[in-house]
Amino acid sequence: MQEVLKIFKIGGGIIDDPGQLQQFLGELAKLDNKIMLVHGGGKGASQMLQELGIEPKMVQGRRITDAATLDIVTMFYAGKTNKQVVAGLQAYGVNALGLSGADGNVIRASKRPVREIDYGFVGDLDEQSINTELLQSLLGAGLTPVFCAITHDGQGQLLNTNADTIASSLARALAPFHQVELHFCFEKDGVLADVQDENSVIPQITPDEYQALKAQGVIAAGMVPKLDNAFAALEAGVERVVIENALKINEPVKTILCRS
Amino acid sequence: MQEVLKIFKIGGGIIDDPGQLQQFLGELAKLDNKIMLVHGGGKGASQMLQELGIEPKMVQGRRITDAATLDIVTMFYAGKTNKQVVAGLQAYGVNALGLSGADGNVIRASKRPVREIDYGFVGDLDEQSINTELLQSLLGAGLTPVFCAITHDGQGQLLNTNADTIASSLARALAPFHQVELHFCFEKDGVLADVQDENSVIPQITPDEYQALKAQGVIAAGMVPKLDNAFAALEAGVERVVIENALKINEPVKTILCRS
């Protein structure tokens, strides 16, 4: 029986609220499983770009990471947010270790190729990106890796990388060694059957049910790429994917995506 | 025979010059010893504070780290500088891992007590600050720890800490396990017998010679606390302290401080 490894992803909403972040870290510290945490960015970096007069570069509605933007997001994600999360977990007795992809070469990415859009310094991951050997040894040493959404290309270039992608790539890469649970935490209690009703959390969704819910339009818009990604992770060997409220990870209400 | 561990400290001058930083990292990559690197801040953080309209707080000529300043220096030191150095070393094939003191609880500090001056969020180190067990295991895994000048208090508070102090505390704490060499790198080739003459590098200084050079006024001002600190490290078991040019670490010209 392999050991359970829970990989949590938290997004901007919770990072922007110090009280909620603290509460989440306290709940995380109650778990006695092996844990990894991936955090997104929050609004701080955008605010700082604005204060410094660096205009957000958009092409066809997509945000471009130019050199000045990369500098600021690296400072925010790998500096401020990552170190606050790590210090916060340490205060709860969790031996957290902050990582960008460059640290220990733990996530190596490729700069996204320029096609219709040049996204700038954005990194994409592939099957070889994750250094599972180092992660296994860090987990074995009792450490809790905390990832920010910055990777590198192995040639000295840092790259901005989607935090959801990092979380699911970690889950897939570590699935051969652990019973991996991938937890996407956000502001709602799970996937809602009725967007207007916060109490309509769907407790469990199989791939077939997911196709039906998409066809009915119950699951739409922003949730679709997230859930497509989640079901792909299940197919690739991840044990379960959980969609839940960041402040209620130790409560029973949540959506569990399962293989069948 | 214990293995040699070389701990390098680089300061602001080299960090502010990307070309020189690159050159230094290339020279560092040529060494086949176990290595650690501690980096200071550079002018970037001060410039950003200014651009954001955060006035430097000074009391009796000493800089105060208030909450806003701590945020910016954490972003700069732990985010931008640390990750650029780590990614740069990775490009040279060195498996660098960036660390603040909070990461893996590797350096725990105490907030400096308020006496005549309240320095704000500044951390002081003591004999128990360094987590030698984790460092030994990282070195054993073939990693090269890269430290920024940010520590934590174990209760969730990050603290700004002098990089020279971090370097010598690491050296002293690891002296029981390795033959530790502590390398302070800066813009000059070593300690100069004549400040006007760049070629007057003193190749070796014993504690007795140091007292004489201080009495003669050859070594004065900013060098005194650095060298006092260095000789204290030697007394505490560090094998040698080297004062050298960051761009010439693989050349013979340097000042070696030795126990006798």
Interface residues (C-beta under 8 A of the other chain):
Chain A: M48 E51 L52 D71 T74 M75 F76 Y77 A78 G79 K80 N82 K83 Q84 V86 A87 G88 Q90 A91 N95 A96 L97 G98 S100 A102 D103 G104 N105 L134 S137 A141 L143 I150 H152 G154 Q155 G156 Q157 L158
Chain B: M48 E51 L52 D71 T74 M75 F76 Y77 A78 G79 K80 N82 K83 Q84 V86 A87 G88 Q90 A91 N95 A96 L97 G98 S100 A102 D103 G104 N105 L134 S137 A141 L143 I150 H152 G154 Q155 G156 Q157 L158
